[in-house]
């Protein structure tokens, strides 16, 4: 059986065995994957964690699960402890770049040797963001990369991972912590990851102002950057900008004039 179809069959059976009309959340554990695979008489996935990861970041949940969300809502999978997970109803707000935004050209400072050996879209994206100071440009805060792929444990979530952490300081001396999630290839940005990043910052850096950021490649090498904030309806996009790294000679006088005339944020 094709892996994608196998995953869908298992998670669909697992959800519907636990869901009751009116439920706002549905809990399950990694061991449930084994149990429901046996019930269905299908091959157990080699990597149980990959099944959950796929539906958190890559694939849409099966139609049967989505139909139980209701209008304007969607199911997200959150961590609920070590090897524990929770389907939760959240507002249906896809995190996709706005194709109508203007693009700002930035002289490309990525070292050629880094471009040659970057492993995968996500790592290439993180490198481009780092070497071109795009976090500084986007947030208007002087930022420094503190750690890549931080893995830690957060109470009631279990183990979480942040792609990169920056620390920053502004002209008033205020300190910031900026967790960055990067998505390349077929992976999709997910509000749940942003919630996890905010929880990590609150746990490990309680005195710093958290400014969660996500970044994603678009067509033609354009890099989208998002900043998020918590509101009454949960986490939402607070700001979005698009940048394109170009050779210095591709940045014209007309471009610079247009940037000068833009209305400040």
C-alpha positions in Angstrom: 0.0 0.0 0.0 1.3 3.5 -0.9 2.7 5.2 2.2 0.4 8.3 1.9 -2.7 6.1 1.6 -1.5 3.9 4.5 -1.0 7.0 6.7 -4.4 8.3 5.8 -6.2 5.1 6.6 -4.6 4.8 10.0 -5.1 8.3 11.2 -8.7 8.4 9.9 -9.6 5.2 11.8 -7.8 6.5 14.9 -9.6 9.8 14.9 -13.1 8.5 14.3 -12.7 5.8 17.0 -12.2 8.6 19.6 -14.2 11.5 18.2 -17.7 12.2 19.6 -20.0 14.9 18.1 -19.3 18.3 19.7 -15.7 17.4 20.7 -13.2 20.3 20.4 -10.2 18.1 20.9 -9.3 14.5 20.5 -6.3 12.9 22.2 -4.2 10.0 21.0 -0.8 8.5 21.7 1.9 7.1 19.5 1.0 3.5 20.6 -2.4 4.0 19.1 -0.9 4.1 15.7 0.3 0.5 16.2 -3.1 -0.6 17.5 -5.1 0.8 14.7 -2.7 -0.4 12.1 -3.3 -3.9 13.4 -7.1 -3.4 13.5 -7.0 -2.4 9.8 -4.7 -5.3 8.9 -2.2 -3.0 7.3 1.5 -2.8 7.5 2.9 -0.8 10.4 4.8 2.3 9.3 8.5 2.0 9.9 8.7 5.5 11.5 5.6 6.1 13.7 6.6 9.7 14.2 6.7 10.4 10.5 2.9 9.7 10.3 2.1 12.4 12.8 4.7 14.8 11.3 3.3 14.3 7.8 -0.2 15.5 8.8 1.2 18.3 11.0 3.3 19.9 8.3 3.0 18.3 4.8 -0.3 16.7 4.1 -4.0 17.6 4.5 -5.9 15.4 6.9 -8.3 12.9 5.3 -11.6 14.4 4.2 -13.5 12.4 6.8 -11.6 14.2 9.6 -11.9 17.6 7.9 -15.6 17.2 7.7 -15.9 17.2 11.5 -14.3 20.6 11.9 -17.3 22.8 11.0 -17.4 26.0 9.1 -14.3 28.3 9.4 -12.5 25.7 11.5 -9.8 23.1 10.9 -8.1 20.4 12.9 -4.5 21.0 14.0 -2.4 18.4 15.8 -0.6 19.7 18.9 1.9 18.0 21.2 0.3 16.9 24.5 3.3 15.3 26.2 5.9 12.7 25.5 4.6 10.6 22.6 1.2 12.1 23.1 -0.8 14.3 20.7 -4.0 16.2 20.5 -6.3 17.1 17.6 -7.6 20.6 18.3 -10.1 22.8 16.5 -8.5 26.1 15.4 -9.5 28.9 13.0 -8.9 27.9 9.4 -6.3 30.5 8.4 -3.8 28.9 6.0 -0.3 30.4 6.4 0.6 31.0 2.7 2.4 34.0 1.3 0.3 36.9 -0.1 1.2 37.0 -3.8 0.1 40.6 -4.1 2.8 42.0 -1.8 5.7 44.1 -3.2 9.1 42.6 -3.4 12.2 44.3 -1.9 15.6 43.6 -3.6 18.5 43.0 -1.3 22.1 42.6 -2.4 23.0 38.9 -2.0 25.7 38.3 0.6 25.5 34.5 0.7 29.0 33.0 0.4 29.3 31.0 -2.7 30.7 28.0 -0.9 27.7 27.9 1.4 25.4 27.9 -1.7 27.4 25.0 -3.1 27.1 22.8 -0.1 23.7 23.7 1.6 21.8 20.5 2.3 18.2 20.8 1.2 15.8 23.7 0.8 15.3 24.4 4.5 19.0 24.6 5.2 19.6 26.8 2.2 16.8 29.1 3.2 18.1 29.4 6.8 21.6 30.2 5.4 20.3 32.9 3.1 18.3 34.5 5.8 21.3 34.4 8.2 24.0 35.7 5.8 21.8 38.5 4.4 20.6 39.7 7.8 17.0 39.4 6.7 15.8 39.0 10.3 17.4 42.4 11.1 15.9 44.0 8.1 12.5 42.5 8.7 12.2 43.2 12.4 14.2 46.5 12.5 16.2 44.9 15.4 19.9 44.0 15.4 19.8 40.2 15.6 22.4 37.5 16.1 22.0 33.8 15.5 22.1 32.0 18.8 21.4 28.3 18.0 20.3 26.1 15.2 17.7 23.3 15.7 17.1 23.8 19.4 15.4 20.8 20.9 14.0 21.1 24.3 11.1 19.9 26.5 8.1 22.1 27.3 5.6 21.2 30.0 2.4 19.6 28.6 3.9 19.6 25.1 6.9 17.3 25.3 9.9 17.6 23.1 9.8 20.5 20.6 12.3 21.8 18.0 12.9 25.3 16.7 14.8 25.7 13.4 16.9 28.6 14.6 17.0 31.1 17.5 18.1 34.7 17.2 18.7 37.2 20.1 18.4 40.9 19.3 18.7 44.3 20.8 17.1 47.6 19.6 18.2 51.2 20.0 16.6 51.5 23.4 18.5 48.5 24.7 15.5 46.1 24.8 16.4 42.5 24.3 14.4 40.1 22.1 14.3 36.4 21.4 13.4 35.5 17.8 12.5 31.9 17.0 12.5 31.2 13.3 10.7 28.4 11.5 11.8 27.7 7.9 9.9 25.7 5.3 11.2 24.6 1.9 10.0 22.0 -0.5 6.5 20.6 0.2 6.4 21.4 3.9 3.9 24.0 5.0 4.0 26.6 7.7 1.8 25.7 10.6 0.3 27.7 13.5 1.0 24.9 15.9 4.8 25.3 15.3 4.5 29.0 16.0 2.7 28.2 19.3 5.4 25.8 20.2 8.1 28.4 19.5 6.3 30.9 21.7 6.0 28.4 24.5 9.8 27.6 24.2 10.6 31.3 24.5 8.3 31.8 27.5 10.0 28.8 29.2 13.7 29.4 28.4 13.8 33.2 27.9 11.1 34.7 30.2 12.7 38.1 30.4 13.1 38.6 26.6 10.4 39.8 24.2 9.4 37.0 21.9 8.9 37.8 18.2 8.2 34.6 16.4 9.1 34.5 12.7 8.6 32.1 9.9 10.2 32.1 6.4 9.4 30.3 3.2 10.7 30.2 -0.3 8.4 31.4 -3.1 8.7 31.3 -6.8 11.8 32.8 -8.4 13.8 32.5 -5.2 11.7 35.2 -3.4 11.8 34.8 0.4 8.7 35.4 2.4 9.0 36.4 6.1 6.1 36.4 8.6 5.9 37.7 12.1 3.2 36.4 14.4 1.4 37.7 17.5 -1.1 36.1 19.9 -4.7 37.5 19.8 -8.1 36.7 21.1 -8.6 34.1 18.3 -5.1 32.6 18.8 -1.9 33.2 16.9 -2.1 35.2 13.7 0.1 36.9 11.2 1.1 40.4 12.4 3.4 41.3 9.5 4.6 39.9 6.2 7.3 41.0 3.8 8.9 39.6 0.7 12.6 39.9 -0.3 14.6 38.8 -3.3 18.4 38.4 -3.1 20.1 39.8 -6.2 23.6 40.7 -7.4 24.4 44.3 -6.5 24.3 45.4 -10.1 20.7 44.3 -10.3 19.7 46.9 -7.8 18.9 50.0 -9.9 18.6 53.7 -9.1 14.9 53.4 -9.8 14.6 50.6 -7.2 16.4 52.7 -4.6 14.2 55.7 -5.4 11.1 53.6 -5.0 12.2 52.3 -1.7 12.9 55.8 -0.4 9.3 56.8 -1.3 7.6 53.9 0.5 5.5 54.7 3.4 7.2 53.6 6.7 5.6 50.7 8.6 
